[in-house]
Amino acid sequence: VSLLFPLVLSPYLGLVRTGFLFGMLNVGVGLWTIYVFRAELKNLTGRFLRACVVLLLLIVGFAMSDRMVAWGEHGLFGDQIVYSTTTPYQRLVITRWKDDTRLYINGNLQFSSRDEYRYHEALVHPVLEALPWARRVLVLGGGDGLALREILRYPQIEHVTVVDLDPAMTAAFTTRPELAKLNNNAFSDKRVTVVNADAAVWLRNNADMFDAAIVDFPDPSSFALGKLYSVPFYDLVKKHLAAKGLMVVQSTSPFFAPHAYWTINSTLREVGMRTWPYHAYVPSFGEWGFILASPQLDYAPPTQYRLPMRYLNADTTREMFIFPPDMQPLPMAPNRLNTQSLVHEFEQDWNRVIR
């Protein structure tokens, strides 16, 4: 049983070392039990030797855990792993195959360099094209700098604050040349301030105001992430947003996870925001959803863009704000901290896809 502890833990989550430690603790308890009840036990020598063999195997496994993680991740992702690290917050793995660089967080794909431009153009430009007066932008999440890259294309932007929890993420996409190239060295731009902190804590303790907010967190697959899609959190963001400013939230897939998607929309509306849901097709993910929100702005999707785009134009933008019959709105309750309904809806939606 002790040997099963590390084997049942997913290597890409960086938990193998913990598994071996639990196993060694389990064997240690077994050895202590053998010693305490030595007078009543039969075959004492055999029991002791078997426990020692298992303990030795666990120690060897612990010493080789980094190599085991690499083997497991290579089998999981298939492509060459060019960078990986386990941080206090997550497991980061970056792979490459030919011209395709991919980022995985805790085993979940975050972007493919072949089509991430579709996602990030759709995330950023419907906001900033509608706000030619915008000067200050807040990015929550987005530690890869790809949304930041798109924001900095606008010459009128004077300052961007990026709040991302994990310093290992922003450091990797700042200092590693092959990764910094993907975001055009965005983190080195003098207009950028990077803050490595919990977004909710930072918002509570900071008084800065912004013309636009780009909220680019991972999907709400856990309660820790679900709080970043909750009524109190969106109320905090609203307090930092200009009255006629805009925020956009990456909101999972309205096709694969419709209940979760429309829960996010309801949550934004619960804090008094006007919302404009939209979606875009990203080949690596399929149909993906975003939601624009504003305290007071009367928003209209752009009909043209001042900057050259690879994906967006008048036609693709118009289509993004039209939902076909199989992605129609659903009446969902807002996501509150005491219920965390979004996490449950997200899990149920994706379980239906897997089945």
Order of alpha helices (4+ residues) and beta strands (2+ residues): alpha-alpha-alpha-alpha-beta-beta-beta-beta-alpha-beta-alpha-beta-alpha-alpha-beta-alpha-beta-alpha-alpha-beta-alpha-beta-beta-alpha-alpha
